[in-house]
């Protein structure tokens, strides 16, 4: 239990990154609370429709700055031409829909207000707003797909699935494209669903749906007809024991493709990122997938909604 209790403090640590002159630290008030976030804006001129926006939500106990270092999205934002946004949770956590969340703040309202402010100050494409997240941030990303689908066109949760308390009530108003990234050896968010590790009582606990059930929920919502055959991707690092298996649903709405990337042997990690805590605590980071690049490729391949 003592070992598990250290994980929350280690979640989302990553590689150092230099600040850009185009970075902004901003805040928006939700009631009496000032909520904070950081923007990374590419130097390139925006396209006629405006920049796409990718929101990146940190894991439990983290901050936006740590998510920024872990994912390396700033470099991709510069080369691919999108605005990266790194919001900060209250006390390092997001209200992702679990009944066990200790501080049930209005994080969905925070994201809506944040998007309003970003759109008022920058040339962004309101039809190309996307969200990704890790762990608690992944669960919250699932919630945004359910509760803010009129604003969020696609989600890519990593190491986190639909909270069991949220799944029966997930009724998105609009189609949401989904890329789910999960490790089969995740010791915190079980791949087969069930109880979330509570870090010796310091975490939020609760229950999550399995990866398969989560993906099936989105596939049904998006009108997909059946699953495609699983495809084992060629290993990028032959000596590494982890492997990536991709499964795409077929027959989905044009705006709602559904893909799952299974990291066989992967842990509670960001594939291609740093091993931010020892493997005996969080499992193994897979070098077989650059999750950040795969997520950006998925988002930017989608037609504007």
LOSE-400635 format. One record per residue (C-alpha): z, x, y; residue in one letter. Coordinates in nm, 4 decimals, padded with zeros to 6 digits. Layout:
N
{{Z, X, Y}, 'A'}
...
//
This chain:
305
{{00.0000, 00.0000, 00.0000}, 'X'}
{{00.0770, 00.2876, 00.2336}, 'X'}
{{-00.2704, 00.4282, 00.1724}, 'X'}
{{-00.4340, 00.0940, 00.2455}, 'X'}
{{-00.2357, 00.0576, 00.5662}, 'X'}
{{-00.4023, 00.3678, 00.7077}, 'X'}
{{-00.7554, 00.2313, 00.6702}, 'X'}
{{-00.7512, 00.0011, 00.9742}, 'X'}
{{-00.6780, 00.2962, 01.1996}, 'X'}
{{-00.9694, 00.4890, 01.0487}, 'X'}
{{-01.2337, 00.2168, 01.0438}, 'X'}
{{-01.5436, 00.2848, 01.2510}, 'X'}
{{-01.4762, 00.6500, 01.3279}, 'X'}
{{-01.8050, 00.8367, 01.3457}, 'X'}
{{-02.0082, 01.1163, 01.4918}, 'X'}
{{-01.9761, 01.2090, 01.8579}, 'X'}
{{-02.2474, 01.1028, 02.1010}, 'X'}
{{-02.3205, 01.1936, 02.4595}, 'X'}
{{-02.3025, 00.9308, 02.7319}, 'X'}
{{-02.6212, 00.8332, 02.9084}, 'X'}
{{-02.6688, 00.7757, 03.2790}, 'X'}
{{-02.7952, 00.4304, 03.1812}, 'X'}
{{-02.4659, 00.3359, 03.0150}, 'X'}
{{-02.2448, 00.0724, 03.1739}, 'X'}
{{-01.8890, -00.0337, 03.0981}, 'X'}
{{-01.8501, -00.3959, 03.2043}, 'X'}
{{-01.6182, -00.6907, 03.1649}, 'X'}
{{-01.6342, -01.0661, 03.1697}, 'X'}
{{-01.3397, -01.3015, 03.2127}, 'X'}
{{-01.2640, -01.5604, 02.9477}, 'X'}
{{-00.9891, -01.7749, 03.0931}, 'X'}
{{-00.7189, -01.5334, 03.2054}, 'X'}
{{-00.8419, -01.2483, 02.9870}, 'X'}
{{-01.0786, -00.9719, 03.0942}, 'X'}
{{-01.3033, -00.8896, 02.7968}, 'X'}
{{-01.4808, -00.5553, 02.7897}, 'X'}
{{-01.8043, -00.4154, 02.6511}, 'X'}
{{-02.0417, -00.1218, 02.6962}, 'X'}
{{-02.4193, -00.1373, 02.7448}, 'X'}
{{-02.6730, 00.1309, 02.6606}, 'X'}
{{-02.9991, 00.0689, 02.8464}, 'X'}
{{-03.3147, 00.2652, 02.7564}, 'X'}
{{-03.4863, 00.4643, 03.0290}, 'X'}
{{-03.8258, 00.3114, 02.9483}, 'X'}
{{-03.9703, 00.0245, 03.1476}, 'X'}
{{-03.8988, -00.3141, 02.9916}, 'X'}
{{-04.1835, -00.5033, 02.8237}, 'X'}
{{-04.3142, -00.8108, 03.0092}, 'X'}
{{-04.0822, -01.0379, 02.8116}, 'X'}
{{-03.7797, -00.8122, 02.8656}, 'X'}
{{-03.5792, -00.5864, 02.6372}, 'X'}
{{-03.4565, -00.7117, 02.2993}, 'X'}
{{-03.0752, -00.6974, 02.2708}, 'X'}
{{-02.8718, -00.5771, 01.9720}, 'X'}
{{-02.4996, -00.6515, 01.9687}, 'X'}
{{-02.2921, -00.4188, 01.7461}, 'X'}
{{-01.9401, -00.5325, 01.6474}, 'X'}
{{-01.6797, -00.2805, 01.5345}, 'X'}
{{-01.4528, -00.3110, 01.2329}, 'X'}
{{-01.0879, -00.4147, 01.2349}, 'X'}
{{-00.8680, -00.1810, 01.4335}, 'X'}
{{-01.1684, -00.0278, 01.6106}, 'X'}
{{-01.3357, -00.0327, 01.9493}, 'X'}
{{-01.6927, -00.0590, 02.0665}, 'X'}
{{-01.7013, 00.3143, 02.1391}, 'X'}
{{-01.6317, 00.3936, 01.7741}, 'X'}
{{-01.9010, 00.1571, 01.6567}, 'X'}
{{-02.1375, 00.3290, 01.8955}, 'X'}
{{-02.0625, 00.6715, 01.7482}, 'X'}
{{-02.0804, 00.5507, 01.3904}, 'X'}
{{-02.4152, 00.3733, 01.4145}, 'X'}
{{-02.6052, 00.6036, 01.6499}, 'X'}
{{-02.7859, 00.3001, 01.7892}, 'X'}
{{-02.8242, 00.4587, 02.1330}, 'X'}
{{-03.0939, 00.6971, 02.0094}, 'X'}
{{-03.2816, 00.4140, 01.8425}, 'X'}
{{-03.2474, 00.2050, 02.1587}, 'X'}
{{-03.4159, 00.4833, 02.3552}, 'X'}
{{-03.7042, 00.5301, 02.1124}, 'X'}
{{-03.7566, 00.1650, 02.0177}, 'X'}
{{-03.6841, 00.0040, 02.3536}, 'X'}
{{-03.3864, -00.2316, 02.3225}, 'X'}
{{-03.0504, -00.2758, 02.4924}, 'X'}
{{-02.7514, -00.1902, 02.2711}, 'X'}
{{-02.4247, -00.3723, 02.3423}, 'X'}
{{-02.0861, -00.2653, 02.2038}, 'X'}
{{-01.8191, -00.5325, 02.2659}, 'X'}
{{-01.4449, -00.4736, 02.2240}, 'X'}
{{-01.2271, -00.7076, 02.0212}, 'X'}
{{-00.8787, -00.8132, 02.1282}, 'X'}
{{-00.6266, -00.5769, 01.9667}, 'X'}
{{-00.9190, -00.4316, 01.7749}, 'X'}
{{-01.0060, -00.7536, 01.5900}, 'X'}
{{-01.2517, -01.0435, 01.5926}, 'X'}
{{-01.1825, -01.4091, 01.5230}, 'X'}
{{-01.4287, -01.4324, 01.2354}, 'X'}
{{-01.3293, -01.7756, 01.1057}, 'X'}
{{-01.0644, -01.6807, 00.8492}, 'X'}
{{-00.7581, -01.9048, 00.8655}, 'X'}
{{-00.5437, -01.5926, 00.8373}, 'X'}
{{-00.6605, -01.4414, 01.1689}, 'X'}
{{-00.3461, -01.3739, 01.3740}, 'X'}
{{-00.5028, -01.4072, 01.7204}, 'X'}
{{-00.7599, -01.6900, 01.7089}, 'X'}
{{-00.9140, -01.6096, 02.0471}, 'X'}
{{-01.2470, -01.7598, 02.1524}, 'X'}
{{-01.4705, -01.4681, 02.0574}, 'X'}
{{-01.7772, -01.6911, 02.0217}, 'X'}
{{-01.7245, -01.7985, 02.3828}, 'X'}
{{-01.6848, -01.4334, 02.4805}, 'X'}
{{-02.0209, -01.3433, 02.3265}, 'X'}
{{-02.1922, -01.6386, 02.4953}, 'X'}
{{-02.0488, -01.5359, 02.8337}, 'X'}
{{-02.1415, -01.1719, 02.7718}, 'X'}
{{-02.5008, -01.2707, 02.6971}, 'X'}
{{-02.5158, -01.4802, 03.0130}, 'X'}
{{-02.4002, -01.1863, 03.2202}, 'X'}
{{-02.6373, -00.9385, 03.0549}, 'X'}
{{-02.9316, -01.1749, 03.1040}, 'X'}
{{-02.8395, -01.2202, 03.4712}, 'X'}
{{-02.8283, -00.8466, 03.5401}, 'X'}
{{-03.1008, -00.7003, 03.3161}, 'X'}
{{-03.4564, -00.7916, 03.2130}, 'X'}
{{-03.3851, -00.9049, 02.8563}, 'X'}
{{-03.5742, -01.1273, 02.6160}, 'X'}
{{-03.3535, -01.4287, 02.5471}, 'X'}
{{-03.5613, -01.5012, 02.2356}, 'X'}
{{-03.4815, -01.1629, 02.0785}, 'X'}
{{-03.1019, -01.1417, 02.0651}, 'X'}
{{-02.9614, -00.9901, 01.7449}, 'X'}
{{-02.6184, -00.9025, 01.6051}, 'X'}
{{-02.4845, -00.6570, 01.3513}, 'X'}
{{-02.1321, -00.5525, 01.2592}, 'X'}
{{-01.9090, -00.3684, 01.0142}, 'X'}
{{-01.6187, -00.5132, 00.8135}, 'X'}
{{-01.4307, -00.7590, 01.0403}, 'X'}
{{-01.7282, -00.7190, 01.2736}, 'X'}
{{-01.9596, -00.8144, 00.9865}, 'X'}
{{-01.7615, -01.1300, 00.9170}, 'X'}
{{-01.7761, -01.2137, 01.2859}, 'X'}
{{-02.1519, -01.1523, 01.2833}, 'X'}
{{-02.1766, -01.4128, 01.0054}, 'X'}
{{-01.9782, -01.6512, 01.2245}, 'X'}
{{-02.2122, -01.5952, 01.5175}, 'X'}
{{-02.5035, -01.6894, 01.2923}, 'X'}
{{-02.3218, -02.0128, 01.2096}, 'X'}
{{-02.1794, -02.1014, 01.5519}, 'X'}
{{-02.4125, -01.9397, 01.8075}, 'X'}
{{-02.7512, -01.9766, 01.6417}, 'X'}
{{-02.9033, -02.1160, 01.9599}, 'X'}
{{-02.8568, -01.7674, 02.1113}, 'X'}
{{-02.8574, -01.5289, 01.8111}, 'X'}
{{-03.1951, -01.5016, 01.6361}, 'X'}
{{-03.0905, -01.2691, 01.3510}, 'X'}
{{-02.7833, -01.1055, 01.2001}, 'X'}
{{-02.7249, -00.7978, 00.9844}, 'X'}
{{-02.3678, -00.7870, 00.8479}, 'X'}
{{-02.2621, -00.4593, 00.6824}, 'X'}
{{-01.9672, -00.4505, 00.4383}, 'X'}
{{-01.8685, -00.8087, 00.5049}, 'X'}
{{-01.9763, -01.1568, 00.3958}, 'X'}
{{-01.9101, -01.5184, 00.4925}, 'X'}
{{-01.5379, -01.5924, 00.5231}, 'X'}
{{-01.4462, -01.8526, 00.2606}, 'X'}
{{-01.2847, -02.0706, 00.5297}, 'X'}
{{-01.6058, -02.0667, 00.7342}, 'X'}
{{-01.8683, -02.1104, 00.4613}, 'X'}
{{-01.8298, -02.4911, 00.4123}, 'X'}
{{-01.8647, -02.5450, 00.7883}, 'X'}
{{-02.1573, -02.3113, 00.8523}, 'X'}
{{-02.4233, -02.5387, 00.9986}, 'X'}
{{-02.6409, -02.3359, 01.2354}, 'X'}
{{-02.8352, -02.5412, 01.4866}, 'X'}
{{-03.1357, -02.3076, 01.4603}, 'X'}
{{-03.2877, -02.0791, 01.1978}, 'X'}
{{-03.1251, -01.7352, 01.1785}, 'X'}
{{-03.2870, -01.4389, 01.0028}, 'X'}
{{-03.0471, -01.2399, 00.7840}, 'X'}
{{-03.0229, -00.8899, 00.6411}, 'X'}
{{-02.7079, -00.8477, 00.4312}, 'X'}
{{-02.5944, -00.4910, 00.3487}, 'X'}
{{-02.3109, -00.4545, 00.0961}, 'X'}
{{-02.1743, -00.2006, -00.1511}, 'X'}
{{-02.0925, -00.2902, -00.5091}, 'X'}
{{-01.7849, -00.0621, -00.5046}, 'X'}
{{-01.6327, -00.1925, -00.1795}, 'X'}
{{-01.2522, -00.1829, -00.2286}, 'X'}
{{-01.1805, -00.3930, 00.0823}, 'X'}
{{-01.4398, -00.6742, 00.0988}, 'X'}
{{-01.5085, -00.7473, -00.2699}, 'X'}
{{-01.8790, -00.7631, -00.3559}, 'X'}
{{-01.8107, -01.0511, -00.5958}, 'X'}
{{-01.5996, -01.2369, -00.3388}, 'X'}
{{-01.2272, -01.3030, -00.3342}, 'X'}
{{-00.9255, -01.1647, -00.1534}, 'X'}
{{-00.9726, -00.9168, 00.1306}, 'X'}
{{-00.7451, -00.6112, 00.1275}, 'X'}
{{-00.4741, -00.6640, 00.3881}, 'X'}
{{-00.3850, -00.2978, 00.4582}, 'X'}
{{-00.0269, -00.3353, 00.3480}, 'X'}
{{00.0213, -00.6436, 00.5642}, 'X'}
{{-00.1417, -00.4926, 00.8734}, 'X'}
{{-00.4820, -00.6488, 00.8160}, 'X'}
{{-00.5994, -01.0063, 00.8441}, 'X'}
{{-00.6355, -01.0769, 00.4718}, 'X'}
{{-00.7951, -01.4031, 00.3640}, 'X'}
{{-01.0847, -01.4716, 00.1298}, 'X'}
{{-01.4580, -01.4037, 00.1493}, 'X'}
{{-01.7578, -01.5427, -00.0371}, 'X'}
{{-01.9520, -01.3166, -00.2698}, 'X'}
{{-02.2631, -01.1385, -00.1499}, 'X'}
{{-02.4755, -01.3601, -00.3751}, 'X'}
{{-02.3182, -01.6834, -00.2473}, 'X'}
{{-02.3424, -01.5679, 00.1145}, 'X'}
{{-02.7103, -01.4871, 00.0853}, 'X'}
{{-02.7752, -01.8166, -00.0950}, 'X'}
{{-02.6147, -02.0087, 00.1948}, 'X'}
{{-02.8553, -01.8487, 00.4405}, 'X'}
{{-03.1524, -01.8875, 00.2079}, 'X'}
{{-03.0887, -02.2619, 00.1772}, 'X'}
{{-03.0465, -02.2990, 00.5519}, 'X'}
{{-03.3764, -02.1169, 00.6086}, 'X'}
{{-03.5774, -02.3202, 00.3584}, 'X'}
{{-03.6408, -02.0315, 00.1183}, 'X'}
{{-03.7734, -02.1445, -00.2176}, 'X'}
{{-03.6702, -01.8726, -00.4613}, 'X'}
{{-03.5607, -01.5113, -00.4905}, 'X'}
{{-03.8057, -01.2320, -00.5348}, 'X'}
{{-03.7553, -00.9736, -00.8057}, 'X'}
{{-03.5124, -00.6959, -00.7213}, 'X'}
{{-03.6729, -00.3728, -00.6100}, 'X'}
{{-03.5005, -00.0372, -00.6609}, 'X'}
{{-03.5853, 00.1835, -00.3635}, 'X'}
{{-03.6733, 00.5466, -00.4314}, 'X'}
{{-03.3717, 00.7745, -00.3823}, 'X'}
{{-03.3716, 00.9726, -00.0601}, 'X'}
{{-03.1097, 01.2129, -00.2003}, 'X'}
{{-03.1704, 01.2526, -00.5763}, 'X'}
{{-02.8341, 01.4209, -00.6462}, 'X'}
{{-02.6325, 01.1372, -00.4916}, 'X'}
{{-02.5080, 00.8754, -00.7415}, 'X'}
{{-02.5539, 00.5722, -00.5137}, 'X'}
{{-02.8761, 00.3719, -00.5150}, 'X'}
{{-03.0319, 00.0971, -00.3000}, 'X'}
{{-03.1673, -00.2256, -00.4431}, 'X'}
{{-03.3578, -00.4623, -00.2137}, 'X'}
{{-03.4065, -00.8330, -00.2732}, 'X'}
{{-03.6159, -01.0519, -00.0455}, 'X'}
{{-03.6151, -01.4290, -00.0614}, 'X'}
{{-03.9546, -01.5947, -00.0515}, 'X'}
{{-04.0859, -01.9077, 00.1162}, 'X'}
{{-03.8435, -01.8825, 00.4079}, 'X'}
{{-03.9160, -02.0186, 00.7540}, 'X'}
{{-04.1202, -01.7719, 00.9599}, 'X'}
{{-03.8235, -01.7077, 01.1889}, 'X'}
{{-03.5769, -01.6863, 00.9016}, 'X'}
{{-03.6485, -01.4180, 00.6415}, 'X'}
{{-03.3499, -01.3375, 00.4203}, 'X'}
{{-03.3047, -00.9905, 00.2685}, 'X'}
{{-03.0146, -00.8284, 00.0872}, 'X'}
{{-02.9745, -00.4523, 00.0513}, 'X'}
{{-02.7297, -00.3763, -00.2274}, 'X'}
{{-02.5753, -00.0303, -00.2186}, 'X'}
{{-02.5041, 00.0352, -00.5856}, 'X'}
{{-02.1883, 00.2442, -00.5973}, 'X'}
{{-02.1411, 00.2179, -00.2202}, 'X'}
{{-01.8079, 00.1437, -00.0579}, 'X'}
{{-01.6735, -00.0168, 00.2590}, 'X'}
{{-01.8941, 00.1966, 00.4765}, 'X'}
{{-02.1981, 00.2161, 00.7039}, 'X'}
{{-02.4774, 00.3633, 00.4857}, 'X'}
{{-02.6189, 00.6753, 00.6432}, 'X'}
{{-02.3155, 00.7030, 00.8713}, 'X'}
{{-02.0040, 00.9185, 00.8580}, 'X'}
{{-01.7484, 00.9156, 00.5760}, 'X'}
{{-01.4911, 00.7957, 00.8310}, 'X'}
{{-01.2067, 00.7797, 00.5781}, 'X'}
{{-01.1554, 00.9402, 00.2357}, 'X'}
{{-01.3540, 00.7865, -00.0524}, 'X'}
{{-01.0331, 00.6927, -00.2363}, 'X'}
{{-00.9513, 00.4635, 00.0570}, 'X'}
{{-01.2849, 00.3057, 00.1462}, 'X'}
{{-01.5294, 00.4131, -00.1223}, 'X'}
{{-01.8371, 00.6264, -00.0914}, 'X'}
{{-02.0866, 00.6419, 00.1962}, 'X'}
{{-02.4427, 00.6297, 00.0645}, 'X'}
{{-02.6971, 00.8700, 00.2151}, 'X'}
{{-02.9749, 00.6758, 00.0424}, 'X'}
{{-03.0107, 00.4310, 00.3325}, 'X'}
{{-03.0093, 00.4738, 00.7092}, 'X'}
{{-02.8531, 00.1359, 00.7774}, 'X'}
{{-02.9005, 00.1597, 01.1537}, 'X'}
{{-03.2718, 00.2290, 01.1249}, 'X'}
{{-03.3206, -00.0378, 00.8553}, 'X'}
{{-03.1426, -00.2979, 01.0684}, 'X'}
{{-03.3395, -00.2118, 01.3820}, 'X'}
{{-03.6656, -00.2207, 01.1842}, 'X'}
{{-03.5706, -00.5639, 01.0474}, 'X'}
{{-03.4759, -00.7076, 01.3861}, 'X'}
{{-03.7751, -00.5734, 01.5759}, 'X'}
{{-04.0213, -00.6835, 01.3058}, 'X'}
{{-03.9268, -01.0472, 01.3641}, 'X'}
{{-04.1467, -01.2657, 01.5831}, 'X'}
{{-03.9798, -01.3815, 01.9066}, 'X'}
{{-03.8028, -01.7050, 01.8288}, 'X'}
//
